[in-house]
Amino acid sequence: MRVLFAASPAIAVPSLKALAQMELEGQGITLAGILTNPDTSRGRSRSTLEPTEISAASTALDDARKGRGLSPIIQLKCEKLDETARAEVAALTPDLLVSFAYGRIFGPRFLALFPKGGINIHPSLLPKYRGASPIPAAIFAMEQETGICIQKLALEMDSGDILAEERFPLSARETTASLSVDVSEKAALLLCNLLKDFDAAFQKAKLQEGEAIYCRELKKEDGLIDWNKSAAEIDAQIRAYTPWPLSFTYSGDSKLFILEAQAVEQHDASVTLGATPSDTAGKVLGINDKGLMIQTGNGILAVSRLQLQGKKALDWKAFSNGARGFIGSRL
């Protein structure tokens, strides 16, 4: 079965490697090519072109392929999935489209190029968190479990029938960065197992059950902390928005990123700091062995790592040593 793999970010790299390994081992998979986003301009002069993580990984895989007498993986970097792109894809004669965080909608004329249709790897338990940011959405919502679904590609976003699913618990300490690494490895295994008996799995696909919940693409301004929220909610936001867009507040006129923190029991902080429930949300109460104590709308947040914009990230001890007047201020 000839597979076209459509992806761009790092989370999809283990799945690409798994497909390439299945081809090398003669497991009935031929990697017809990859479809990824065009290189992006970097640097002050915008003259340096940087490939997507998938493009870079594909190039790195070519050495192993040469040793087996295989040609380099064909890369298609399309701005739009227009007539030209469809012609380039058709020339590869793919049977199946496999998509993982590609970031574009596949129209009916594009999907018609694949005799076996298309499938999409989505890192949530569908129909929860359809859309662009399912991993931070699950952390932000303080879900106790999440998972991965492989679904049939449908014209409506993330609405296709489920072909394979894996569930796993959350510890309430994951960040989007750490959970993405875990998901990337689990997704590669789930994809391989599905493709080994794809036709049978396709026939057993099940409808999505339950109410659909959607999540949008994140924006920088989403990271602004509302100190009137509870410490648990702010802790979840900080973890959800790591590594991007990061959670931030303001210390005076300076933008301050809160990189690591954890909610603590009010009575634990009160013993050391003399905090009271009437303290203003956002007030920096003091320090103890857990970090900088900040009052929230419900509970206290212990901040252990933070960064002033334009400065390097510091642990709470180093930061407090150099921040005069910070204790007692309001963020």
matplotlib code that plots the C-alpha trace (Angstrom):
import matplotlib.pyplot as plt

x = [0.0, 1.5, 1.1, 1.4, 2.2, 0.9, 2.5, 4.7, 5.5, 7.8, 4.9, 4.5, 8.2, 8.0, 5.0, 7.1, 10.0, 7.6, 6.2, 9.8, 10.7, 7.7, 8.8, 12.4, 11.1, 8.8, 5.6, 3.5, 3.9, 5.6, 6.2, 5.1, 6.2, 5.5, 3.3, 4.5, 4.4, 6.9, 10.2, 9.9, 12.2, 14.2, 16.7, 16.7, 17.2, 14.6, 17.1, 17.6, 15.0, 14.1, 12.3, 9.5, 10.5, 9.0, 11.0, 14.2, 13.4, 12.6, 16.0, 17.7, 16.0, 17.3, 20.8, 19.2, 17.1, 20.1, 21.7, 18.7, 18.7, 15.6, 15.4, 15.0, 11.6, 9.8, 8.9, 6.0, 5.9, 2.7, 1.4, -2.1, -3.8, -4.8, -4.8, -1.0, -0.7, -3.3, -1.3, 1.9, 0.2, -1.5, 1.9, 2.9, 0.0, -0.7, -3.3, -3.8, -3.4, -2.1, -2.3, -1.0, -1.1, -0.7, -2.8, -4.8, -8.3, -8.5, -11.2, -13.2, -11.2, -8.0, -9.3, -10.5, -6.9, -6.6, -8.4, -8.3, -9.3, -7.5, -6.9, -6.0, -4.1, -5.7, -4.3, -7.5, -10.5, -12.8, -15.3, -13.6, -11.3, -11.7, -9.5, -6.1, -5.0, -6.3, -3.3, -3.3, -7.1, -7.1, -4.5, -6.3, -9.6, -7.8, -8.9, -8.1, -7.4, -6.8, -5.8, -5.2, -7.7, -7.1, -10.1, -11.3, -10.8, -14.1, -15.0, -16.1, -13.1, -12.2, -15.7, -14.7, -15.4, -12.8, -10.5, -8.2, -8.1, -5.8, -6.6, -4.2, -4.4, -3.1, -1.1, -2.0, 1.7, 2.0, 2.9, 2.0, 5.7, 6.0, 2.6, 3.3, 6.5, 4.5, 1.7, 4.1, 5.5, 2.2, 0.7, 3.5, 2.7, -1.0, -0.6, 1.7, -0.8, -3.6, -1.8, -0.9, -4.6, -5.9, -8.8, -10.3, -10.0, -11.6, -14.6, -15.0, -14.8, -17.2, -19.1, -17.9, -20.1, -21.0, -21.1, -18.4, -16.1, -14.0, -10.6, -9.2, -5.7, -3.9, -2.9, -0.1, -2.7, -4.3, -1.4, -2.4, -3.1, -6.3, -5.3, -9.0, -9.1, -8.2, -4.6, -5.5, -6.9, -3.8, -1.5, -3.3, -3.0, 0.7, 1.2, -1.1, 0.7, 4.2, 6.1, 3.8, 2.4, 3.6, 1.6, 2.4, 1.5, 2.8, 5.1, 4.7, 5.2, 7.3, 6.0, 6.7, 6.4, 5.4, 7.2, 6.7, 4.3, 2.0, -1.1, -0.5, -3.0, -4.0, -3.2, 0.3, 1.2, -0.7, 1.4, 4.6, 3.3, 0.4, -1.8, -5.5, -8.4, -9.0, -5.6, -6.0, -5.7, -2.3, -0.5, 3.0, 2.7, 6.3, 8.5, 8.8, 10.5, 8.1, 8.8, 7.2, 3.7, 1.0, -2.6, -5.2, -9.0, -9.0, -5.8, -2.2, 0.1, 3.8, 5.9, 9.2, 10.5, 9.9, 11.3, 11.1, 10.7, 14.1, 15.9, 16.9, 14.7, 15.5, 14.5, 12.5, 15.5, 17.6, 14.7, 13.7, 17.3, 17.4, 13.9, 13.6, 10.1, 8.6, 7.4, 4.2, 3.6, 0.5, 0.8]
y = [0.0, 3.3, 6.0, 9.8, 11.2, 14.8, 16.5, 19.4, 19.6, 17.5, 15.6, 13.7, 12.7, 9.3, 8.4, 9.2, 7.1, 4.3, 4.3, 4.4, 1.4, -0.5, 0.0, -1.1, -4.2, -5.1, -4.9, -4.0, -0.2, 2.0, 5.6, 7.3, 10.7, 13.4, 16.5, 19.3, 23.1, 25.2, 26.3, 29.4, 32.5, 33.0, 35.6, 39.3, 39.5, 36.7, 35.1, 31.8, 29.1, 26.6, 23.4, 21.9, 19.3, 16.6, 17.8, 17.8, 14.3, 13.0, 14.2, 12.5, 9.2, 9.2, 7.9, 4.7, 4.3, 4.6, 1.7, -0.4, 0.7, 3.0, 6.4, 9.5, 10.3, 12.7, 15.9, 18.0, 21.5, 23.1, 26.6, 25.5, 22.2, 23.5, 21.9, 22.0, 20.3, 17.6, 16.9, 16.4, 14.1, 12.1, 11.5, 9.6, 7.2, 6.9, 4.5, 6.1, 9.5, 9.6, 13.0, 14.2, 17.9, 19.0, 22.1, 22.3, 21.1, 18.4, 19.0, 16.4, 16.7, 16.1, 13.1, 11.6, 11.0, 8.2, 4.9, 3.8, 7.3, 9.2, 8.9, 11.4, 11.0, 13.3, 13.7, 13.7, 11.4, 12.5, 14.1, 16.1, 18.8, 18.8, 21.4, 22.9, 22.7, 19.4, 18.8, 22.2, 22.0, 18.8, 20.1, 23.5, 21.7, 19.6, 16.4, 13.2, 11.3, 11.9, 9.8, 9.5, 8.7, 7.7, 8.6, 8.6, 11.9, 13.6, 16.9, 18.3, 18.9, 15.9, 14.4, 11.1, 7.6, 6.2, 3.4, 3.1, 4.7, 4.7, 6.2, 7.1, 8.9, 12.4, 13.1, 16.9, 17.7, 17.4, 20.3, 20.6, 20.0, 16.8, 15.4, 16.1, 13.9, 11.1, 11.4, 11.3, 8.0, 6.4, 7.6, 6.0, 2.6, 3.0, 3.9, 0.8, -1.6, -0.1, -0.3, -4.0, -4.9, -1.8, -3.2, -5.0, -2.0, 0.2, -2.1, -1.9, 1.9, 3.3, 6.6, 9.3, 9.3, 12.3, 16.0, 17.6, 20.1, 22.4, 24.1, 26.9, 27.9, 29.6, 33.2, 35.0, 37.1, 33.9, 33.5, 36.5, 35.3, 36.2, 36.2, 36.1, 32.5, 29.7, 28.5, 25.2, 26.8, 29.1, 26.1, 24.2, 27.2, 27.5, 23.9, 24.0, 27.0, 25.6, 25.9, 28.3, 30.9, 30.8, 32.4, 35.9, 38.7, 42.2, 43.4, 47.1, 47.9, 44.8, 41.6, 38.6, 35.1, 32.4, 29.3, 26.8, 26.8, 24.7, 25.3, 24.8, 24.5, 27.8, 26.6, 25.4, 28.8, 30.7, 29.2, 30.6, 33.8, 34.9, 35.0, 35.5, 34.8, 38.5, 39.2, 40.7, 38.3, 38.8, 39.9, 38.5, 37.3, 36.1, 33.1, 29.6, 26.4, 25.9, 29.3, 32.7, 32.7, 34.5, 35.0, 33.9, 34.1, 30.8, 29.4, 30.2, 29.6, 28.7, 30.0, 28.2, 29.5, 32.8, 35.2, 39.0, 39.7, 40.2, 38.5, 34.9, 32.5, 32.2, 30.0, 31.7, 32.2, 33.9, 36.0, 37.2, 38.1, 40.5, 41.9, 44.6, 45.5, 42.4, 40.9, 42.7, 43.9, 43.1, 41.5]
z = [0.0, -1.1, 1.6, 1.3, 4.7, 5.3, 8.3, 9.5, 13.2, 15.4, 17.0, 13.7, 13.3, 15.1, 12.8, 9.7, 11.0, 11.8, 8.2, 6.8, 9.0, 7.9, 4.3, 5.1, 6.8, 3.9, 5.9, 2.9, 3.2, 0.6, 1.5, -1.7, -0.3, 2.2, 2.0, 4.2, 4.5, 2.6, 4.3, 6.4, 6.3, 9.5, 10.7, 10.7, 6.9, 6.4, 4.0, 5.8, 4.9, 7.6, 6.7, 8.8, 11.3, 9.1, 6.1, 8.1, 9.4, 5.9, 4.6, 7.5, 6.7, 3.1, 4.1, 5.5, 2.4, 0.1, 1.9, 1.1, -2.6, -2.1, -3.6, -1.4, 0.0, -2.3, -0.6, -1.7, -0.2, -1.3, -0.4, -1.5, -2.2, -5.6, -9.1, -9.3, -5.9, -6.9, -10.1, -8.1, -5.6, -8.4, -10.0, -6.9, -7.3, -3.6, -2.2, 1.2, 2.8, 6.4, 8.0, 11.4, 12.4, 8.8, 9.4, 6.2, 5.2, 2.5, 0.0, -1.9, -5.1, -3.1, -1.1, -4.4, -5.3, -2.8, -3.6, 0.1, 1.3, 4.1, 7.8, 10.4, 13.7, 16.3, 19.9, 21.8, 22.6, 19.9, 19.7, 22.5, 21.4, 17.7, 16.1, 16.3, 19.9, 21.5, 23.7, 25.5, 25.6, 27.6, 30.1, 30.4, 31.1, 33.8, 32.2, 34.1, 30.9, 27.3, 24.3, 20.6, 17.9, 14.3, 12.3, 8.7, 7.1, 6.5, 5.0, 8.4, 10.7, 12.9, 12.5, 10.8, 12.1, 14.6, 13.3, 16.4, 19.8, 22.8, 26.2, 29.0, 32.4, 33.1, 36.2, 36.4, 36.0, 32.2, 30.1, 26.4, 25.7, 27.7, 26.7, 23.0, 23.3, 24.9, 22.3, 19.4, 20.4, 21.2, 18.0, 15.9, 17.5, 17.1, 13.4, 12.7, 14.4, 12.4, 9.0, 9.6, 9.1, 7.6, 5.5, 8.5, 10.7, 8.1, 8.0, 11.8, 12.1, 14.7, 14.9, 17.3, 20.4, 22.6, 22.2, 20.0, 21.8, 19.7, 20.4, 18.3, 17.4, 20.3, 20.2, 22.2, 24.1, 25.5, 27.8, 30.0, 33.6, 35.3, 39.0, 40.0, 38.8, 41.2, 41.7, 40.2, 37.0, 36.7, 37.2, 34.5, 32.1, 32.7, 31.9, 28.9, 27.4, 27.7, 25.4, 23.6, 23.9, 27.6, 30.4, 31.5, 33.8, 34.5, 37.3, 37.1, 33.4, 32.8, 31.2, 33.4, 32.1, 34.7, 33.5, 36.3, 39.2, 41.3, 43.4, 47.2, 50.0, 51.6, 55.1, 54.1, 52.8, 55.5, 58.3, 56.8, 55.2, 57.4, 54.3, 54.7, 52.3, 52.0, 50.3, 46.9, 43.9, 42.3, 45.5, 46.0, 49.5, 50.2, 49.8, 51.3, 50.3, 47.4, 45.7, 45.4, 46.9, 44.9, 46.0, 43.5, 43.5, 45.3, 46.8, 46.5, 43.6, 44.3, 41.4, 41.0, 37.7, 35.9, 33.4, 32.7, 29.1, 27.5, 30.4, 31.0, 32.9, 36.6, 39.5, 42.2, 44.5, 41.9, 40.8, 44.3, 45.1, 42.3, 42.4, 45.0, 46.0, 44.4, 47.6, 48.6, 45.1, 43.0, 39.6]

ax = plt.figure().add_subplot(projection="3d")
ax.plot(x, y, z, "-o")
ax.set_aspect("equal")
plt.show()
